[in-house]
Amino acid sequence: MLFFSVFFRTLGFLSALLIFLIIISILLHFSNNTEKKQFVITDGVQSSKNNIAKINLNGPIFNNNNNVLGNNLYNYINPKLVKSYLEELKKLQISVLIININSPGGTVSATAELEEIFSEFKKTTKTKVYFFTKEILASGGYWVATTADKIFASYGSVIGSIGVSGPSWFYYNTPTSLSSGIFGQTIETREGIEVFNQNAGEGKDLFNPFRRPTNDEIKHLQNIVDDIYIDFLTKVSKSRKIEISNLKKNIGALIYSSNQAKNNFLIDDILNYETLIKLIIKENEFEDYKIYENRVSNSILSNLLVKYKDQTDDNYFLKNICRNFKTNISVVIPAYLKNC
């Protein structure tokens, strides 16, 4: 009797917990849909027909479709979310779109998807698109900016890193022991540990840290990175009217200050946001205007979750981003940030 009593109590508790988690997921789902798609007028004359939109994007670029809680608790650029923004802007019939971006890059797949989303939007709406950064526009962020009609940056921002990072293969020659302590994980080597893996297919155990990579495997991985790098160079060359040879030999994958970026034709001008608005008004001969901006007004639930996050391990969410980079075959992000 006692067993069944404890069993049913435990079952009831677990069922209640499951229902609670389902309710939270549903609330967050509707919270995302209602909050993150909302554009409000933040400046100008409300009756004006000269519509300018501003989308604020912040963080690394990657797909994270399954992490519902993470979508509410840390900044990153999700291509599917950006697409939902653009779908709403189509209904507002905007003339100019400003992408206010701060991004060090991201995974190749997510970056390419985001680039395609912006390209399709420009093609179907004929909207002028300007990229603007106050902080950093590098690697995958700059890749996406090749879709812009013009690229602007404020003084002191960081631009560039036109390159592709492949995965790092750490090989521990004849390891003898692995241990974890207060100073992190340590590996001792000297002809020791035998590793047995069950794999089918040549190279299936790619990145096994306990065997030396073959020359063919290194060459294969390099070819993947080189193919993506050529695509990156071609996009920048076409967008910025810079010879590919100049990009490879002189500009390279370095990062640049705003002044250096302008001298290398990576951006069109150095200015602040207020000056950019004045420039847009002048170029388009607007007598009046209004600006729509994506604003997120967190729900009570989101605020509680953010507060909870602040009281827990902040590195947990950063580690999720880092893990996403490290498990991708190629990323377009500066090497010093790739390691997180």
C-alpha positions as CSV (number, residue, x, y, z in Angstrom):
1,M,0.0,0.0,0.0
2,L,2.8,2.3,0.9
3,F,4.5,1.6,-2.4
4,F,1.4,2.6,-4.4
5,S,0.9,5.7,-2.3
6,V,4.5,6.9,-3.0
7,F,4.2,5.9,-6.6
8,F,1.0,7.8,-7.3
9,R,2.3,10.9,-5.4
10,T,5.5,10.9,-7.5
11,L,3.5,10.3,-10.7
12,G,1.3,13.3,-9.8
13,F,4.2,15.5,-9.1
14,L,5.9,14.7,-12.3
15,S,2.7,15.1,-14.3
16,A,2.2,18.5,-12.7
17,L,5.8,19.5,-13.5
18,L,5.3,18.3,-17.1
19,I,2.1,20.4,-17.5
20,F,3.9,23.4,-16.0
21,L,6.7,23.1,-18.5
22,I,4.3,22.7,-21.4
23,I,2.4,25.9,-20.3
24,I,5.7,27.8,-20.1
25,S,6.7,26.7,-23.6
26,I,3.3,27.7,-25.0
27,L,3.5,31.1,-23.3
28,L,7.0,31.7,-24.6
29,H,5.9,30.7,-28.1
30,F,3.1,33.2,-28.2
31,S,5.4,35.7,-26.4
32,N,8.0,35.4,-29.2
33,N,5.4,35.8,-31.9
34,T,3.7,38.8,-30.4
35,E,6.8,40.7,-29.2
36,K,9.6,40.1,-31.7
37,K,7.5,40.8,-34.7
38,Q,6.3,44.2,-33.4
39,F,7.4,47.3,-35.2
40,V,6.6,50.7,-33.7
41,I,7.0,54.3,-34.9
42,T,10.0,55.8,-33.1
43,D,10.6,59.0,-35.0
44,G,9.1,61.3,-37.6
45,V,5.6,62.3,-38.7
46,Q,3.1,59.6,-38.2
47,S,1.0,60.6,-41.3
48,S,4.1,60.6,-43.6
49,K,4.1,58.1,-46.5
50,N,7.9,58.0,-46.6
51,N,8.5,55.0,-44.5
52,I,11.9,54.1,-43.2
53,A,12.5,50.9,-41.1
54,K,15.3,50.1,-38.7
55,I,16.1,46.5,-37.6
56,N,18.4,46.1,-34.7
57,L,20.5,43.0,-34.8
58,N,23.0,42.0,-32.2
59,G,25.2,39.0,-31.6
60,P,26.6,36.0,-33.5
61,I,24.7,34.6,-36.4
62,F,23.4,31.0,-36.1
63,N,20.3,28.9,-36.1
64,N,19.0,27.8,-32.7
65,N,15.5,26.7,-33.4
66,N,15.0,24.3,-30.6
67,N,16.2,26.4,-27.7
68,V,13.0,28.2,-26.7
69,L,14.3,29.5,-23.4
70,G,17.6,30.7,-25.1
71,N,15.7,32.7,-27.6
72,N,14.5,34.9,-24.7
73,L,17.6,35.1,-22.6
74,Y,20.6,36.0,-24.8
75,N,21.3,37.9,-28.0
76,Y,22.0,36.3,-31.2
77,I,20.9,36.7,-34.8
78,N,18.5,34.1,-35.9
79,P,17.8,34.1,-39.7
80,K,14.2,32.9,-39.3
81,L,13.4,35.7,-36.9
82,V,14.9,38.3,-39.3
83,K,12.7,36.8,-42.1
84,S,9.6,37.3,-39.9
85,Y,10.6,40.9,-39.4
86,L,10.9,41.4,-43.2
87,E,7.6,39.8,-43.8
88,E,6.0,42.4,-41.6
89,L,7.9,45.2,-43.2
90,K,6.5,44.2,-46.6
91,K,3.1,45.1,-45.4
92,L,4.3,48.5,-44.2
93,Q,5.6,49.4,-47.7
94,I,8.9,50.9,-46.6
95,S,11.2,52.8,-48.9
96,V,14.5,52.4,-47.0
97,L,15.7,49.7,-44.6
98,I,18.5,50.3,-42.1
99,I,20.1,47.2,-40.6
100,N,21.7,48.4,-37.4
101,I,24.0,45.5,-36.7
102,N,26.6,44.5,-34.2
103,S,28.0,41.0,-35.1
104,P,31.3,39.2,-35.1
105,G,30.1,36.6,-37.6
106,G,28.6,33.2,-37.2
107,T,28.2,29.8,-38.8
108,V,28.5,29.5,-42.6
109,S,25.1,27.9,-43.0
110,A,23.2,30.6,-41.0
111,T,25.2,33.4,-42.6
112,A,24.4,32.2,-46.1
113,E,20.7,31.8,-45.1
114,L,20.5,35.3,-43.7
115,E,22.2,36.7,-46.9
116,E,19.7,35.0,-49.1
117,I,16.8,36.4,-46.9
118,F,18.0,40.0,-47.4
119,S,18.7,39.4,-51.1
120,E,15.2,38.1,-51.7
121,F,13.7,41.0,-49.8
122,K,15.5,43.5,-51.9
123,K,14.6,41.7,-55.1
124,T,10.9,41.5,-54.3
125,T,10.3,44.9,-52.7
126,K,13.0,47.1,-54.5
127,T,13.8,48.6,-51.0
128,K,17.0,50.4,-50.5
129,V,19.0,48.6,-47.8
130,Y,21.8,50.3,-45.7
131,F,23.9,48.5,-43.2
132,F,25.2,50.5,-40.2
133,T,27.3,49.5,-37.3
134,K,28.4,51.2,-34.1
135,E,30.5,48.4,-32.9
136,I,31.6,45.4,-35.0
137,L,30.8,44.2,-38.5
138,A,33.1,41.3,-39.1
139,S,33.4,38.0,-41.0
140,G,29.8,36.6,-41.3
141,G,28.4,39.9,-40.4
142,Y,30.3,41.6,-43.3
143,W,29.3,38.7,-45.6
144,V,25.6,39.5,-45.0
145,A,26.3,43.2,-45.5
146,T,27.3,42.5,-49.1
147,T,23.6,42.6,-49.8
148,A,23.4,46.3,-48.9
149,D,23.3,49.3,-51.2
150,K,25.7,51.0,-48.9
151,I,27.6,50.2,-45.7
152,F,28.2,52.8,-43.0
153,A,30.0,52.7,-39.7
154,S,30.5,55.0,-36.8
155,Y,34.0,56.1,-35.7
156,G,35.8,53.5,-33.7
157,S,33.9,50.5,-35.0
158,V,35.6,47.3,-36.3
159,I,35.2,46.1,-39.8
160,G,36.5,43.2,-41.9
161,S,37.8,39.7,-41.3
162,I,37.0,38.5,-44.8
163,G,38.0,34.9,-44.2
164,V,36.7,31.5,-43.2
165,S,37.8,29.4,-40.3
166,G,37.8,25.6,-40.5
167,P,37.7,23.3,-37.6
168,S,40.8,22.7,-35.4
169,W,41.9,19.1,-35.1
170,F,43.8,18.5,-31.8
171,Y,45.8,15.3,-31.9
172,Y,47.2,14.0,-28.6
173,N,50.2,11.8,-29.5
174,T,50.1,8.6,-27.5
175,P,48.0,9.8,-24.5
176,T,48.5,8.1,-21.2
177,S,45.9,9.8,-19.0
178,L,43.0,12.3,-18.9
179,S,42.1,14.2,-15.8
180,S,40.0,17.1,-14.7
181,G,40.7,19.4,-11.8
182,I,40.4,22.9,-10.6
183,F,42.7,24.1,-13.4
184,G,40.7,22.4,-16.1
185,Q,41.2,19.2,-18.1
186,T,44.7,17.8,-18.5
187,I,46.1,15.2,-20.9
188,E,49.3,13.3,-20.4
189,T,50.9,11.6,-23.4
190,R,53.5,8.9,-23.8
191,E,52.4,5.8,-25.7
192,G,49.5,4.7,-23.7
193,I,45.8,4.8,-24.1
194,E,44.3,2.6,-26.8
195,V,41.1,3.9,-28.5
196,F,38.6,1.6,-30.1
197,N,36.0,3.1,-32.4
198,Q,33.3,1.5,-34.5
199,N,32.9,3.4,-37.8
200,A,32.0,2.5,-41.3
201,G,33.4,4.6,-44.1
202,E,36.8,6.2,-44.7
203,G,37.2,9.2,-42.5
204,K,34.0,8.6,-40.5
205,D,35.8,9.3,-37.3
206,L,36.9,12.7,-38.4
207,F,38.4,14.8,-35.5
208,N,39.2,11.8,-33.4
209,P,41.8,13.5,-31.1
210,F,43.6,10.2,-30.5
211,R,44.8,9.6,-34.1
212,R,46.8,11.7,-36.5
213,P,44.9,13.1,-39.4
214,T,45.8,11.8,-42.8
215,N,47.1,14.1,-45.6
216,D,44.0,13.4,-47.6
217,E,41.7,14.4,-44.7
218,I,43.6,17.6,-44.1
219,K,43.4,18.4,-47.9
220,H,39.7,17.6,-48.0
221,L,38.9,19.9,-45.0
222,Q,41.1,22.7,-46.5
223,N,39.2,22.4,-49.8
224,I,35.9,22.9,-48.0
225,V,37.2,26.1,-46.4
226,D,38.8,27.3,-49.6
227,D,35.5,26.8,-51.5
228,I,33.6,28.9,-49.0
229,Y,36.4,31.5,-48.9
230,I,36.2,32.0,-52.7
231,D,32.4,32.5,-52.4
232,F,33.0,35.1,-49.7
233,L,35.6,36.9,-51.8
234,T,33.4,36.9,-54.9
235,K,30.5,38.4,-52.9
236,V,32.6,41.2,-51.4
237,S,34.3,41.9,-54.8
238,K,31.0,42.2,-56.6
239,S,29.3,44.3,-53.9
240,R,32.2,46.6,-53.1
241,K,33.8,46.8,-56.6
242,I,37.2,45.5,-55.2
243,E,39.4,43.2,-57.2
244,I,39.6,39.7,-55.8
245,S,43.4,39.9,-56.0
246,N,43.4,43.0,-53.9
247,L,41.1,41.3,-51.3
248,K,43.4,38.3,-51.1
249,K,46.8,40.0,-51.1
250,N,46.3,43.3,-49.4
251,I,43.1,43.3,-47.4
252,G,43.1,39.7,-46.3
253,A,41.2,38.5,-43.3
254,L,42.4,41.2,-41.0
255,I,40.0,43.5,-39.0
256,Y,40.2,47.2,-39.6
257,S,39.3,50.4,-37.9
258,S,36.5,52.5,-39.5
259,N,39.1,54.8,-41.1
260,Q,41.1,51.9,-42.5
261,A,37.9,50.2,-43.7
262,K,36.9,53.3,-45.6
263,N,40.4,53.7,-47.2
264,N,40.1,50.0,-48.3
265,F,36.6,50.6,-49.7
266,L,35.0,48.2,-47.3
267,I,32.5,50.8,-46.1
268,D,31.1,53.9,-47.8
269,D,31.5,56.5,-45.1
270,I,32.1,57.1,-41.4
271,L,29.1,58.7,-39.6
272,N,26.8,58.4,-36.7
273,Y,23.2,57.2,-36.8
274,E,21.7,60.7,-36.7
275,T,23.8,61.8,-39.7
276,L,22.8,58.6,-41.6
277,I,19.1,59.6,-41.2
278,K,19.8,63.0,-42.6
279,L,21.7,61.5,-45.5
280,I,18.8,59.2,-46.3
281,I,16.3,62.1,-46.2
282,K,18.5,64.1,-48.5
283,E,19.3,61.4,-51.0
284,N,15.6,60.4,-51.3
285,E,14.3,64.0,-51.2
286,F,11.9,63.3,-48.4
287,E,9.9,66.3,-47.2
288,D,8.9,64.3,-44.2
289,Y,9.3,60.7,-42.9
290,K,8.6,58.2,-40.2
291,I,10.8,55.5,-38.8
292,Y,9.6,52.0,-37.8
293,E,11.8,50.1,-35.4
294,N,11.6,46.6,-34.0
295,R,11.1,46.9,-30.3
296,V,10.8,44.0,-27.8
297,S,8.7,44.8,-24.7
298,N,9.4,41.7,-22.5
299,S,6.4,40.0,-21.0
300,I,6.2,39.4,-17.2
301,L,7.3,35.8,-17.9
302,S,10.3,36.8,-20.0
303,N,11.4,39.3,-17.3
304,L,11.2,36.6,-14.7
305,L,13.3,34.3,-16.8
306,V,15.9,37.0,-17.5
307,K,16.1,37.7,-13.8
308,Y,16.5,34.0,-13.1
309,K,19.3,33.8,-15.7
310,D,21.1,36.7,-14.1
311,Q,21.1,34.8,-10.8
312,T,22.5,31.6,-12.4
313,D,25.5,30.7,-14.5
314,D,25.8,33.3,-17.3
315,N,28.4,31.2,-19.0
316,Y,25.9,28.5,-19.7
317,F,24.3,30.5,-22.5
318,L,27.6,31.6,-23.9
319,K,28.8,27.9,-23.9
320,N,25.8,27.0,-26.1
321,I,26.8,29.6,-28.7
322,C,30.5,28.4,-28.5
323,R,29.4,24.8,-28.9
324,N,27.4,25.7,-32.0
325,F,30.6,27.2,-33.6
326,K,32.9,24.4,-32.7
327,T,30.6,21.7,-34.0
328,N,30.2,23.3,-37.4
329,I,32.5,22.3,-40.2
330,S,33.2,26.0,-41.1
331,V,32.5,29.3,-39.5
332,V,32.8,32.9,-40.6
333,I,33.9,34.5,-37.4
334,P,37.3,35.8,-36.4
335,A,39.6,33.1,-34.9
336,Y,40.0,34.9,-31.6
337,L,36.3,34.8,-31.0
338,K,35.8,31.3,-32.4
339,N,37.5,29.9,-29.4
340,C,35.0,31.7,-27.0
